[in-house]
Amino acid sequence: MKALDELTFDNRFARLGDALSTHVLPEPIDAPRVVVASNAAMALLDLDPAVAQDPMFAQLFGGHTLWANAEPRAMVYSGHQFGSYNPQLGDGRGLLLGEVYNDAGEHWDLHLKGAGMTPYSRMGDGRAVLRSSIREFLASEALHALGIPSSRALCVIGSDTPVWRETQERAAMVLRLAPSHVRFGHFEYFYYTKRPEQQKLLAEHVLTMHFPECQEQPEPYLAMFREIVERNAELIAKWQAYGFCHGVMNTDNMSILGITFDFGPFAFLDDFDANFICNHSDHEGRYSFSNQVPIGQWNLSALAQALTPFISVEALRETLGLFLPLYQAHYLDLMRRRLGLTSAEEADQQLIEALLQKMQGSSIDYTLFFRRLGDEPAEQAVARLREEFVDLKGFDDWAAQYLARVSREDIQDEDARRERMHAVNPLYILRNYLAQKAIDAAQAGDYSEVQRLHDVLTQPFTEQAGMQSYAERPPEWGKHLEISCSS
């Protein structure tokens, strides 16, 4: 394991030059202190977890000092926000401090969010607040633990620096890790500003650094786009299967690697509601839970438009056509496993859709339903869950179909079946009210609940002694928290 001063930097994106990013130094926050740190994320950099206790840790990730080989850069990009094109966005409060490669040869971006003003801050102050930083940290690590591709979060650093949002709050910084922070909006920026040389430079960088296997294909850029389509189809299938709502699926928030990042007003479903809108600012419901699939395809079409200098329109259109079939295949595979099914039948999609229709309007806790379905043999489980539904006859009809489907499975060991189902059906998820309780405590100076919640969420599928309260349905107030983009 390494100490803080032993990281090895290889700043590949910075070497692309000033057309793609701007050199900016982080603005330090007052009295930096560690709120929470992830041992698992530190391990990605081969860091010894003990370094979080080193005073230099808070100094580095609070903007007070830098490694000699770090090259902090603010990236420039554009994107479609709520369907409308915004010609210039960029890292308005984040900085790519540098790229570190570990002993396994993996490269990780060190991206400091809340690092102060950049040329792309527009009217903002470049800061992030404690509550949003805690939410991003918890979400990043919780999604990873669920098997959902995500950026990672190494730590949150709190401070005494005041910032104004709806009220006065305290600034914080979150250090996030990803193999790349290039997004759809990077390609859009150089396409719409008609800078073919820079767009080519970016495309070659992404192809070489992140999709080297595509270079062996007859049309490398087309192969890269297909890989991006496939990764995003799988990502959104996992969002839908686990009830995760991103909240702000603008193209500048979509990763070319098909990972979840740029967390804002996200939420996991409590009661199942296909029309759930987690973003208080999304008045039209563009990014509602059920819209995430078509919006994912829309965003890929926006990326495709930006790639027309490299790929024919016909080939792009054909590749885009793969998104929905790929999404459906990944979604069905995961939902079958969540239902305890190990084989595939044509009617499985209708079985899943019928269940979700029965859940709609019955205030069924989406996460706990699937967990309880695996607690007991199928017949006993559906009998116990039946009373939660409003339409009892409708549920009985579905249960009869489900039990008939289960009977065609080769189930010889109920204990093994329960283990299989529990391995894909979490007991613990990051519910908004749990995050809010941890944030309230942290804002009062007590960081222990943030760390405890983080620890629980790193093992979402395993029942943990003394942690029953983290697996309970939310209180009524917890179902109606309003989360906006403001952070």
C-alpha positions, 0 to 999 in steps of 0.5 A, spaced: 500 500 500 502 507 498 502 513 502 499 519 499 506 522 496 507 515 492 502 516 487 504 516 480 501 521 475 500 520 467 496 526 465 494 524 458 488 528 458 492 534 460 497 533 454 491 534 449 492 542 450 488 548 452 483 547 446 480 541 450 481 544 457 483 550 461 489 550 467 485 552 473 488 551 481 483 549 486 480 554 491 482 552 498 476 551 503 477 553 510 478 549 516 478 542 511 476 536 515 474 529 513 467 527 513 467 520 510 472 516 506 471 510 502 477 504 503 475 501 497 475 507 493 482 508 496 484 501 494 483 503 487 489 508 488 493 502 492 492 507 498 493 505 505 486 506 508 490 509 514 492 515 510 485 518 511 488 520 518 494 524 515 493 531 516 495 532 509 489 528 506 484 533 508 489 539 505 490 535 498 482 534 497 480 541 500 484 544 495 490 547 500 496 543 496 497 539 490 502 533 488 508 536 484 505 532 478 498 534 478 496 538 473 489 541 474 484 542 468 477 544 467 474 541 461 470 544 456 464 541 453 457 543 451 450 539 451 443 538 451 439 540 457 432 538 458 432 537 451 435 544 449 442 545 446 447 549 451 453 551 447 458 552 452 458 548 459 464 545 462 467 544 469 464 549 472 465 547 479 470 541 478 477 540 476 481 534 473 487 534 478 490 529 474 490 521 472 493 516 477 495 509 474 495 504 480 500 497 480 495 494 476 496 498 470 489 502 471 488 509 470 484 513 474 481 520 474 482 524 480 476 529 479 475 534 485 468 537 485 467 543 489 474 546 487 472 553 486 470 558 480 473 556 473 472 559 466 466 555 465 462 557 472 457 562 468 454 565 474 456 560 479 461 560 485 464 554 483 462 551 490 459 544 492 455 544 499 456 539 504 449 535 503 450 534 495 457 532 496 455 527 501 449 524 497 454 524 491 459 520 495 454 515 498 450 514 491 457 512 488 459 507 492 452 504 493 451 503 486 458 500 485 456 495 491 449 494 487 453 492 481 451 498 477 457 502 473 458 508 477 464 513 478 467 512 485 468 517 491 474 517 495 472 522 500 468 528 502 472 534 505 467 539 509 469 546 511 467 552 515 467 556 508 460 559 507 456 559 501 449 561 499 444 557 496 436 557 498 440 559 505 447 559 507 450 552 507 457 550 508 462 548 502 465 541 501 469 538 496 468 530 494 474 527 490 471 522 485 474 517 481 473 514 474 477 511 468 474 518 464 470 524 465 469 525 457 462 525 456 457 526 450 457 533 451 465 533 449 463 531 442 457 535 441 462 541 443 467 540 438 461 538 433 457 544 433 463 549 434 466 546 427 472 545 430 474 538 426 481 538 428 480 538 436 474 533 435 479 528 431 484 529 437 478 528 442 476 522 438 483 519 437 484 520 445 478 516 447 479 511 442 486 509 444 485 510 451 478 507 453 476 503 447 483 500 444 480 493 442 476 497 437 482 499 433 482 492 430 476 493 427 475 495 420 471 501 422 474 503 429 469 509 430 463 505 429 466 500 433 467 505 439 460 508 438 457 501 438 460 499 444 458 506 447 451 504 445 452 497 449 454 500 455 449 505 456 443 500 454 446 495 460 447 501 465 440 503 464 437 496 464 440 496 471 437 503 473 430 500 471 431 493 474 433 496 481 429 502 481 434 508 480 432 515 478 438 519 475 434 525 475 438 529 470 440 525 464 442 531 460 447 529 455 453 533 459 451 528 464 452 522 460 459 518 460 462 515 454 464 509 458 457 508 460 457 509 467 453 513 472 456 520 474 454 527 475 449 525 481 444 531 482 437 530 485 437 522 484 433 517 488 431 510 489 424 508 488 421 507 495 413 505 493 413 503 486 411 508 481 413 508 474 411 516 473 416 518 479 420 524 478 425 525 483 428 532 480 423 537 483 426 542 478 423 537 472 416 540 471 415 536 465 417 530 467 422 529 462 427 525 466 421 521 470 423 513 472 419 511 466 422 516 461 429 514 462 430 508 457 427 513 451 431 519 454 437 514 454 436 513 446 435 520 445 442 522 448 445 517 444 442 520 438 445 526 440 452 523 440 451 520 434 449 526 430 456 529 433 459 523 430 457 524 423 464 527 421 467 520 422 461 515 421 456 514 416 449 516 418 446 510 415 451 506 420 450 510 426 442 509 425 443 502 424 447 502 431 442 506 434 437 501 433 441 496 437 439 500 443 432 497 445 434 490 444 440 490 448 437 494 453 431 489 453 435 483 453 439 486 459 433 488 463 430 481 462 436 477 464 436 481 471 429 481 472 428 474 471 434 473 476 430 478 481 424 473 480 428 467 482 428 464 475 434 461 472 431 459 465 428 464 459 421 463 456 418 468 451 412 470 456 417 472 461 416 479 459 409 479 460 410 476 467 414 482 469 410 487 466 404 485 469 407 485 476 409 492 475 402 494 473 399 491 479 404 494 483 402 501 481 398 505 485 398 499 491 404 503 495 408 497 494 415 498 496 419 496 490 426 493 493 423 490 499 418 486 495 423 482 491 427 481 497 421 478 501 419 474 495 426 470 496 425 469 503 421 463 503 418 458 498 414 461 492 408 459 494 409 462 501 412 468 499 406 470 494 401 469 500 405 473 505 406 479 500 398 478 497 395 483 503 400 489 501 396 489 494 390 493 493 387 489 487 387 482 490 384 479 485 389 482 480 395 480 484 392 473 485 391 472 477 399 474 477 401 470 483 398 464 479 402 465 473 408 466 477 407 460 481 406 456 474 412 459 471 416 457 478 414 450 477 417 449 471 424 451 474 428 445 476 428 447 484 431 442 488 434 446 493 430 452 496 436 454 500 440 455 494 434 458 491 434 463 496 441 465 496 441 466 489 435 471 489 438 474 495 444 475 491 441 480 486 435 483 491 438 488 496 436 489 503 439 495 503 438 501 498 440 509 499 433 511 500 433 519 500 430 519 508 436 515 510 441 520 506 437 526 509 438 523 516 446 522 515 446 529 512 442 533 518 447 529 523 453 532 519 451 539 518 450 539 526 458 536 526 456 529 527 459 525 521 458 518 524 452 517 521 454 518 514 460 513 515 455 508 518 450 508 512 456 508 507 458 501 511 451 498 511 451 500 503 457 497 501 454 490 503 447 491 500 445 484 499 447 481 506 443 482 512 447 485 517 446 484 525 443 491 528 442 494 522 435 492 521 432 500 521 436 501 515 432 496 511 425 498 513 420 502 509 421 510 510 416 514 514 411 518 510 415 524 510 421 520 507 417 519 501 416 526 499 423 529 500 424 534 495 430 534 491 433 539 486 439 540 482 441 546 487 448 544 490 
